Amino acid sequence: MRDDAPVMPCRGSAARMWTVIVPIKNTKRAKSRFNVAEGERAALALALATDTVLAALACNAVGEVIVVTDDNDLPRWLPDTVRFVPDPDAGLNAAIAAGAAAASLHWRAALLGDLPALTPVDLGEALHMACGVPRGVVADAEGIGSTLVTASADVHWESMFGPGSFAAHQRMGCVAMNVPAQSSLRRDVDTAAGLAHAAELGLGVHTAAWHTSYRAA
């Protein structure tokens, strides 16, 4: 696909046009910045990922969800409609690229796997915006990282997740999408403070259960 090719317009509401790729780190190694027992961290990481994936599956703009992971336990917890691609163990962007290569739909989006307050409506609104640009990016709540990166059917996949990724994605040619600051799509969770902020928006059922259990302990 060529970067200079014209962007195909969304048809109607872009219903079921998008493949959403969710890279998920092995839950046993995830969320190391949380000062909780190892088992609790793994349970939290699983809850975050599950709520994120379920929100993506429920979004009317999403026709396919691909999870890229090396965690062999995840398929036991996620719906059968999720497609799984092995993590090539070459970093986050390589994992996402592996998912993009397996996509059966031409409009592709990479979504972080730790968005426990994510709603299908917020994701759908961002994907609808993304239909108008070759490449798009949504900033995290701090405006430093990225939570969603998109590519239209006319461009090859590329991403630059990592420190300062919002600016890096813009330098790459992604258009910053005007997603409201309070959107659930912008609130990823890496710390206890981030989880508290996400809770203010309303957590998904799995993360809410973990949060309630942890606070009661």
C-alpha positions in Angstrom: 0.0 0.0 0.0 1.2 3.5 -0.9 1.5 6.4 1.6 0.5 8.8 -1.2 -2.7 7.0 -2.2 -6.0 8.7 -1.6 -7.8 7.9 1.7 -11.0 5.9 1.2 -13.9 7.7 2.9 -15.9 5.9 5.6 -19.1 4.4 4.4 -22.0 5.4 6.7 -20.8 5.1 10.3 -17.8 3.0 9.5 -19.6 0.0 10.9 -17.4 -3.0 11.4 -14.6 -1.7 9.2 -11.7 -1.8 11.6 -9.3 -4.4 12.8 -8.2 -3.5 16.3 -4.9 -4.9 17.4 -4.3 -5.1 21.2 -0.8 -6.0 22.3 -0.9 -7.6 25.7 2.2 -8.3 27.8 2.4 -11.6 29.7 0.3 -10.8 32.8 2.9 -12.4 35.0 5.4 -9.7 34.0 3.0 -6.8 33.6 2.3 -3.7 35.7 5.5 -3.8 37.7 4.9 -0.2 38.9 2.1 -1.3 41.1 3.3 -2.0 44.7 1.2 -5.1 45.2 2.0 -8.8 45.4 3.0 -10.6 42.2 -0.3 -12.5 42.0 -2.3 -9.4 42.5 -0.4 -7.6 39.7 -1.1 -10.5 37.3 -4.7 -10.4 38.3 -4.9 -6.7 37.7 -3.1 -6.9 34.3 -5.6 -9.6 33.2 -8.6 -7.5 34.4 -7.3 -4.4 32.5 -6.8 -6.4 29.3 -10.1 -8.1 29.6 -12.1 -4.9 30.0 -10.2 -3.3 27.1 -10.8 -6.2 24.7 -14.5 -6.5 25.7 -15.0 -2.8 25.0 -13.4 -3.1 21.6 -15.5 -6.1 20.7 -18.6 -4.2 21.6 -17.7 -1.2 19.4 -19.9 -0.9 16.3 -16.9 0.2 14.2 -14.8 -2.8 15.0 -15.1 -5.9 12.9 -12.2 -7.9 14.3 -10.0 -7.8 17.4 -6.6 -9.3 17.3 -4.6 -9.9 20.6 -0.9 -10.2 20.2 0.7 -11.9 23.2 3.0 -14.6 24.6 0.6 -15.3 27.5 -0.8 -18.8 26.8 -3.4 -18.3 29.6 -5.2 -15.4 27.9 -7.3 -17.4 25.5 -9.0 -19.1 28.5 -10.3 -15.7 29.7 -11.2 -13.8 26.5 -14.1 -14.5 24.2 -13.7 -17.0 21.3 -14.3 -14.2 18.8 -10.9 -12.8 19.6 -8.1 -13.8 17.3 -4.7 -14.5 18.8 -1.3 -13.9 17.2 2.0 -14.9 18.8 4.2 -12.1 20.1 7.4 -12.2 18.1 9.4 -11.1 21.2 11.0 -8.1 19.4 9.3 -5.2 21.3 5.9 -3.6 21.4 5.9 -2.1 17.8 7.0 -5.5 16.3 4.2 -7.2 18.2 1.7 -4.7 16.8 3.1 -5.1 13.3 2.6 -8.9 13.6 -1.0 -8.2 14.4 -1.4 -5.8 11.6 0.0 -8.3 9.2 -2.6 -10.8 10.2 -5.5 -8.4 9.9 -8.4 -9.5 7.6 -9.8 -5.9 7.4 -7.8 -3.1 5.7 -8.5 -0.4 8.2 -6.2 -1.1 11.2 -5.9 0.4 14.7 -3.5 -0.4 17.5 -5.1 0.0 21.0 -3.3 -0.2 24.3 -4.4 -3.1 26.5 -4.7 -1.2 29.7 -7.7 1.1 29.2 -10.1 -0.3 31.9 -12.6 2.6 31.6 -12.9 2.4 27.8 -16.4 2.6 26.4 -17.4 1.3 22.9 -18.8 4.7 22.1 -15.6 6.6 22.9 -13.6 4.1 20.8 -16.1 4.3 17.9 -16.0 8.1 17.8 -12.3 8.0 17.5 -12.3 5.4 14.8 -14.9 7.4 12.9 -12.6 10.5 13.1 -9.7 8.3 11.9 -11.6 7.4 8.7 -10.7 10.9 7.4 -6.9 10.7 7.7 -4.3 8.3 6.4 -2.8 7.9 9.9 -4.2 9.0 13.2 -3.1 9.1 16.8 -4.9 9.7 20.2 -2.8 11.1 23.0 -3.0 9.7 26.6 -4.3 11.9 29.4 -0.9 13.5 29.9 -0.5 14.3 26.2 2.8 12.4 26.1 2.1 8.9 25.2 -0.4 7.3 22.7 -3.4 5.1 23.4 -4.6 4.6 19.8 -2.8 4.7 16.5 -4.7 4.1 13.2 -3.9 3.5 9.5 -6.3 3.7 6.6 -6.6 1.0 4.0 -4.2 2.9 1.7 -1.1 3.0 3.9 1.3 0.4 5.2 1.3 -0.2 9.0 3.8 1.6 11.1 3.9 2.6 14.8 6.3 4.2 17.3 5.0 3.3 20.7 7.5 4.0 23.5 8.6 7.1 25.6 7.2 10.3 24.1 5.2 8.3 21.5 2.6 11.0 20.9 5.2 13.4 19.4 6.9 10.5 17.7 3.7 9.4 16.0 3.1 13.0 14.8 6.6 13.2 13.4 5.8 9.9 11.6 2.8 11.6 9.9 -0.1 10.7 12.2 -2.8 13.3 12.6 -3.6 14.1 16.2 -7.3 13.4 16.6 -9.4 15.8 18.7 -10.6 13.4 21.3 -11.9 15.1 24.4 -9.6 15.2 27.5 -12.2 13.3 29.5 -12.5 10.5 27.0 -12.1 7.0 28.4 -9.8 6.3 25.5 -7.2 8.6 26.9 -6.9 7.0 30.3 -4.4 4.1 30.3 -3.3 2.7 33.6 0.3 2.2 34.6 0.2 3.3 38.2 -2.1 3.4 41.2 -2.8 7.1 40.5 -3.7 6.2 36.9 -6.1 3.6 38.2 -7.7 6.0 40.5 -8.3 8.5 37.7 -9.8 5.7 35.5 -12.1 4.8 38.4 -13.5 8.3 38.3 -14.7 7.6 34.7 -16.1 4.2 35.6 -14.1 1.0 35.5 -15.0 -2.1 33.5 -16.5 -4.9 35.5 -13.3 -7.0 35.8 -11.1 -4.1 36.9 -13.8 -2.9 39.2 -14.0 -6.3 40.9 -10.2 -6.3 41.3 -10.2 -2.8 42.7 -13.0 -3.6 45.2 -11.3 -6.7 46.3 -7.9 -5.1 46.7 -9.3 -2.2 48.7 -11.2 -4.6 50.9 -8.1 -6.7 51.7 
